[in-house]
Amino acid sequence: MKPVIPLIIVFVVAIIIGMMGSSNYDAYVAERDQRNLQAAVEDCKSLFSQGQEQEDCITKSLDVFGTEYQQAQWQNRDYTLNP
């Protein structure tokens, strides 16, 4: 019965470490996507003059990297693109 207790402790610690790692990864992914979105929007602005092509480029960038909130802002023509 005694070998079970250390095994349970190791299992609980592993679960806690796994949850912490997953949380850090989610924050990293959100930050990375925000940087990529900003870079993509700047590229769209430099590649295309204002017009339909630029809007299509930004829309596609938002579809890939943007949050649902940012996509809704763009559809409502609120061009701030805040997170």
Secondary structure, 3 states (H helix, E strand, C coil): CCCHHHHHHHHHHHHHHHHHHHHHHHHHHHHHHHHHHHHHHHHHHHHCCCCHHHHHHHHHHHHHHCCHHHHHHHHCCCCCCCC
